[in-house]
Amino acid sequence: MSDWKNELGELLGNSEVGRIEGDAADLHRFFNETALPAYEALSAELEKHGRQTQVRSTTSSATLTVTNNGDEEMNYRLQARRFPNGVRPYAEVRFRERNGLKLITVESMVRSGSSEYSISDISKDEVIKSFLEQYKRRVGTT
């Protein structure tokens, strides 16, 4: 009678491992095929306007840092958070308060509204839009 418990445990245990591996693959694909191309497009435009940019990527995040005359204006880092119904990207945004003395970090979802989407549903244009919304709100014109 104990064999069915082992079978059930293996089935459920393996499906959890498979889901985690699938989530990691989705995250890797999102960073490489969506976030980084968005960052490259943003970097090209920002540099036309005298900003310096740096793009970095790891297995758990993709980051675009914008500086102006050596001072960091904003650091926009995409990461993912796992929810029961999927993995969703969110942005960790670091910027200087208006008088420039203190760095502040906030989090923001990339897509607002319904939570019925997965990381693979987010487009390059949505990443750009999210970055621009944060850049306008946090940096504005200096």
ZASEDREN-587077 format. One line per 10 residues: number of its first residue (from 1); their letters; for each residue x, y, z of N, C-alpha, C. Coordinates in Angstrom, 2 decimals. Layout:
NUM = a = X/Y/Z/X/Y/Z/X/Y/Z; ...
***
This chain:
1 = msdwknelge = 0.81/-1.20/0.00/0.00/0.00/0.00/0.85/1.26/0.00; 2.09/1.21/0.46/2.93/2.40/0.52/3.50/2.79/-0.84; 3.43/1.91/-1.86/3.96/2.24/-3.18/3.24/3.41/-3.82; 1.93/3.49/-3.65/1.18/4.59/-4.26/1.61/5.94/-3.70; 1.99/5.97/-2.42/2.45/7.21/-1.80/3.78/7.65/-2.41; 4.67/6.68/-2.65/5.94/7.00/-3.29/5.73/7.50/-4.72; 4.84/6.82/-5.44/4.55/7.24/-6.82/3.98/8.66/-6.85; 3.04/8.92/-5.96/2.44/10.26/-5.90/3.49/11.30/-5.52; 4.34/10.98/-4.56/5.40/11.89/-4.16/6.38/12.17/-5.29; 6.74/11.15/-6.04/7.65/11.34/-7.17/7.00/12.19/-8.25
11 = llgnsevgri = 5.74/11.92/-8.51/5.02/12.67/-9.55/4.95/14.15/-9.19; 4.53/14.44/-7.98/4.40/15.83/-7.56/5.75/16.50/-7.39; 6.70/15.78/-6.87/8.05/16.32/-6.71/8.68/16.66/-8.05; 8.53/15.78/-9.02/9.11/16.02/-10.34/8.42/17.15/-11.07; 7.10/17.26/-10.88/6.41/18.34/-11.58/6.83/19.70/-11.03; 7.12/19.76/-9.73/7.59/21.02/-9.14/8.97/21.36/-9.69; 9.85/20.37/-9.78/11.18/20.59/-10.36/11.05/21.03/-11.81; 10.18/20.37/-12.54/9.97/20.74/-13.95/9.45/22.15/-14.09; 8.56/22.55/-13.21/8.01/23.91/-13.26/9.08/24.95/-12.95; 9.92/24.66/-11.98/11.01/25.59/-11.64/11.98/25.69/-12.80
21 = egdaadlhrf = 12.33/24.57/-13.42/13.23/24.60/-14.58/12.59/25.35/-15.74; 11.30/25.16/-15.94/10.58/25.88/-16.99/10.56/27.37/-16.73; 10.34/27.74/-15.46/10.35/29.15/-15.08/11.72/29.77/-15.35; 12.78/29.05/-15.01/14.14/29.55/-15.24/14.40/29.74/-16.73; 13.93/28.80/-17.54/14.10/28.92/-19.00/13.32/30.12/-19.54; 12.09/30.31/-19.04/11.29/31.47/-19.45/11.96/32.77/-19.06; 12.53/32.82/-17.87/13.21/34.01/-17.39/14.44/34.31/-18.25; 15.22/33.30/-18.55/16.40/33.46/-19.39/16.00/33.98/-20.78; 14.96/33.39/-21.34/14.47/33.82/-22.65/13.96/35.26/-22.60; 13.25/35.62/-21.54/12.74/36.98/-21.38/13.88/38.00/-21.35
31 = fnetalpaye = 14.90/37.71/-20.54/16.03/38.64/-20.46/16.72/38.79/-21.81; 17.00/37.67/-22.47/17.77/37.70/-23.72/16.98/38.18/-24.93; 15.70/37.85/-24.99/14.93/38.16/-26.20/14.03/39.39/-26.06; 13.80/39.85/-24.84/12.90/40.98/-24.63/13.59/42.13/-23.91; 14.09/41.87/-22.70/14.66/42.95/-21.89/15.92/43.55/-22.51; 16.87/42.71/-22.87/18.13/43.25/-23.40/17.94/44.00/-24.72; 17.14/43.49/-25.67/16.89/44.29/-26.88/16.21/45.63/-26.56; 15.31/45.64/-25.59/14.67/46.90/-25.17/15.72/47.85/-24.60; 16.60/47.33/-23.76/17.65/48.15/-23.17/18.59/48.70/-24.23; 18.92/47.91/-25.22/19.81/48.38/-26.29/19.16/49.52/-27.07
41 = alsaelekhg = 17.87/49.38/-27.36/17.14/50.45/-28.07/17.09/51.72/-27.21; 16.78/51.55/-25.94/16.74/52.70/-25.03/18.12/53.35/-24.92; 19.15/52.54/-24.79/20.51/53.06/-24.67/20.88/53.92/-25.87; 20.56/53.45/-27.07/20.89/54.21/-28.27/20.24/55.58/-28.25; 18.98/55.65/-27.85/18.28/56.94/-27.80/18.79/57.82/-26.68; 19.01/57.24/-25.51/19.51/58.02/-24.38/20.88/58.62/-24.70; 21.72/57.86/-25.36/23.06/58.34/-25.70/23.01/59.48/-26.71; 21.99/59.49/-27.56/21.80/60.61/-28.50/21.53/61.91/-27.74; 21.04/61.77/-26.51/20.69/62.93/-25.69/21.72/63.17/-24.58; 22.93/62.68/-24.78/24.02/62.98/-23.87/24.10/62.13/-22.62
51 = rqtqvrstts = 23.29/61.10/-22.51/23.35/60.22/-21.35/24.32/59.08/-21.63; 24.89/58.55/-20.56/25.72/57.36/-20.67/24.91/56.20/-20.09; 25.06/55.04/-20.70/24.28/53.89/-20.24/25.18/52.68/-20.05; 24.71/51.80/-19.21/25.38/50.52/-19.01/24.30/49.45/-18.90; 24.46/48.39/-19.67/23.52/47.28/-19.66/24.24/46.06/-19.08; 23.60/45.43/-18.11/24.15/44.22/-17.50/23.05/43.17/-17.40; 23.47/41.91/-17.47/22.52/40.83/-17.33/23.16/39.69/-16.54; 22.36/39.11/-15.65/22.77/37.91/-14.92/21.66/36.88/-15.12; 21.78/35.76/-14.46/20.73/34.74/-14.58/19.45/35.17/-13.89; 19.53/36.16/-12.99/18.33/36.54/-12.24/17.86/37.97/-12.48
61 = satltvtnng = 18.58/38.74/-13.31/18.14/40.11/-13.56/18.80/40.68/-14.81; 18.19/41.75/-15.30/18.75/42.54/-16.41/18.64/44.00/-15.98; 19.74/44.74/-16.13/19.81/46.10/-15.58/20.25/47.10/-16.63; 19.58/48.24/-16.62/19.99/49.40/-17.42/20.25/50.54/-16.45; 21.49/51.03/-16.46/21.86/52.16/-15.62/22.10/53.36/-16.51; 21.49/54.49/-16.15/21.63/55.73/-16.91/22.36/56.74/-16.05; 23.42/57.32/-16.62/24.15/58.37/-15.92/24.18/59.62/-16.78; 24.35/60.74/-16.11/24.45/62.04/-16.78/25.62/62.78/-16.15; 26.64/63.03/-16.94/27.86/63.70/-16.44/28.45/62.98/-15.23; 28.44/61.66/-15.28/29.02/60.86/-14.20/28.12/60.58/-13.02
71 = deemnyrlqa = 26.96/61.21/-12.95/26.02/60.98/-11.85/24.92/60.03/-12.29; 24.67/59.02/-11.47/23.61/58.07/-11.79/22.25/58.77/-11.72; 21.51/58.70/-12.83/20.14/59.23/-12.83/19.16/58.16/-12.38; 19.31/56.98/-12.98/18.36/55.92/-12.65/18.98/54.57/-12.98; 18.65/53.60/-12.14/19.03/52.21/-12.34/17.73/51.44/-12.43; 17.49/50.80/-13.57/16.24/50.08/-13.83/16.59/48.60/-13.96; 16.20/47.81/-12.97/16.55/46.39/-12.96/15.29/45.53/-13.05; 15.23/44.71/-14.08/14.13/43.76/-14.22/14.49/42.46/-13.53; 13.59/41.99/-12.71/13.72/40.71/-12.03/12.38/40.00/-12.16; 12.25/38.84/-11.56/10.98/38.12/-11.64/10.56/37.66/-10.26
81 = rrfpngvrpy = 9.28/37.62/-10.10/8.69/37.13/-8.86/7.76/35.99/-9.22; 7.86/34.93/-8.44/7.05/33.74/-8.71/5.75/33.83/-7.92; 4.64/33.67/-8.65/3.31/33.64/-8.06/2.73/32.25/-8.29; 1.67/31.88/-7.57/1.09/30.55/-7.77/0.68/30.28/-9.22; 0.29/31.32/-9.94/-0.16/31.10/-11.32/0.85/31.57/-12.36; 2.11/31.73/-11.98/3.12/32.06/-12.98/4.20/32.99/-12.46; 5.12/33.29/-13.35/6.25/34.17/-13.04/6.01/35.49/-13.75; 6.16/36.59/-13.00/5.94/37.92/-13.57/7.15/38.80/-13.34; 7.50/39.57/-14.35/8.63/40.49/-14.16/8.19/41.72/-13.37; 9.11/42.27/-12.65/8.89/43.55/-11.98/10.18/44.34/-12.08
91 = aevrfrerng = 10.06/45.64/-11.94/11.22/46.51/-12.01/11.59/47.00/-10.62; 12.86/46.94/-10.33/13.40/47.59/-9.15/14.09/48.85/-9.67; 13.60/50.00/-9.24/14.07/51.27/-9.79/14.79/52.06/-8.69; 16.04/52.40/-8.97/16.82/53.20/-8.02/17.10/54.56/-8.65; 16.86/55.60/-7.89/17.05/56.96/-8.40/17.41/57.87/-7.24; 17.89/59.05/-7.59/18.22/60.04/-6.56/16.99/60.91/-6.31; 16.78/61.23/-5.04/15.70/62.18/-4.75/16.05/63.50/-5.42; 15.09/64.38/-5.52/15.25/65.61/-6.30/16.48/66.43/-5.97; 16.86/66.54/-4.70/18.05/67.33/-4.38/19.33/66.52/-4.51; 19.21/65.23/-4.88/20.38/64.42/-5.22/21.18/63.85/-4.09
101 = lklitvesmv = 20.73/63.99/-2.85/21.52/63.52/-1.72/21.31/62.05/-1.39; 20.13/61.54/-1.65/19.79/60.21/-1.18/19.29/59.34/-2.33; 19.75/58.07/-2.37/19.24/57.11/-3.35/17.99/56.44/-2.78; 16.98/56.33/-3.62/15.72/55.71/-3.24/15.47/54.54/-4.18; 14.97/53.44/-3.64/14.65/52.27/-4.46/13.16/51.95/-4.29; 12.49/51.75/-5.42/11.08/51.37/-5.42/10.91/50.17/-6.36; 9.79/49.50/-6.20/9.45/48.40/-7.10/8.21/48.77/-7.89; 8.14/48.25/-9.11/7.00/48.52/-9.97/6.76/47.33/-10.89; 5.51/46.98/-11.08/5.20/45.92/-12.04/5.40/46.48/-13.45; 5.79/45.62/-14.37/6.01/46.04/-15.75/4.68/46.30/-16.44
111 = rsgsseysis = 3.69/45.48/-16.13/2.37/45.64/-16.73/1.36/45.87/-15.62; 0.52/46.87/-15.78/-0.51/47.13/-14.78/-1.82/46.47/-15.22; -2.76/46.46/-14.32/-4.06/45.86/-14.64/-4.13/44.41/-14.23; -4.71/43.60/-15.08/-4.94/42.18/-14.80/-3.63/41.45/-14.51; -3.70/40.50/-13.60/-2.52/39.68/-13.31/-2.55/38.37/-14.08; -3.42/38.28/-15.05/-3.54/37.05/-15.84/-2.61/37.09/-17.05; -1.32/37.09/-16.79/-0.32/37.04/-17.85/0.93/36.38/-17.29; 1.80/35.96/-18.19/3.05/35.36/-17.76/4.21/36.19/-18.29; 5.38/35.86/-17.88/6.57/36.60/-18.28/6.76/36.56/-19.80; 6.34/35.48/-20.42/6.51/35.36/-21.87/5.52/36.24/-22.64
121 = diskdeviks = 4.52/36.80/-21.97/3.56/37.69/-22.62/4.06/39.14/-22.71; 5.10/39.48/-21.97/5.62/40.85/-21.94/6.46/41.10/-23.19; 6.19/42.21/-23.86/6.90/42.54/-25.09/8.02/43.55/-24.85; 8.89/43.68/-25.83/9.96/44.68/-25.80/9.36/46.07/-25.63; 8.27/46.36/-26.35/7.63/47.67/-26.25/7.10/47.95/-24.85; 6.60/46.91/-24.17/6.11/47.10/-22.80/7.26/47.41/-21.85; 8.41/46.78/-22.06/9.57/47.08/-21.23/9.99/48.53/-21.44; 10.03/48.96/-22.70/10.40/50.35/-23.01/9.40/51.31/-22.37; 8.12/51.02/-22.50/7.08/51.88/-21.92/7.23/51.96/-20.41; 7.47/50.83/-19.76/7.64/50.81/-18.31/8.86/51.64/-17.90
131 = fleqykrrvg = 9.97/51.47/-18.62/11.16/52.26/-18.32/10.86/53.75/-18.47; 10.23/54.13/-19.57/9.95/55.55/-19.81/9.03/56.15/-18.74; 8.03/55.39/-18.31/7.15/55.87/-17.25/7.95/56.14/-15.98; 8.84/55.23/-15.64/9.65/55.41/-14.44/10.65/56.54/-14.62; 11.25/56.64/-15.79/12.24/57.70/-16.05/11.60/59.08/-15.96; 10.42/59.22/-16.56/9.72/60.51/-16.48/9.35/60.84/-15.04; 8.86/59.87/-14.32/8.41/60.09/-12.94/9.58/60.35/-12.00; 10.66/59.61/-12.17/11.77/59.65/-11.21/12.84/60.67/-11.55; 13.05/60.91/-12.85/14.15/61.78/-13.25/13.62/63.07/-13.83; 12.65/62.97/-14.75/12.13/64.15/-15.40/13.24/64.89/-16.13
141 = tt = 13.15/66.17/-16.22/14.22/66.94/-16.84/15.11/67.49/-15.76; 16.39/67.34/-15.98/17.35/67.82/-14.97/18.19/68.93/-15.55
***
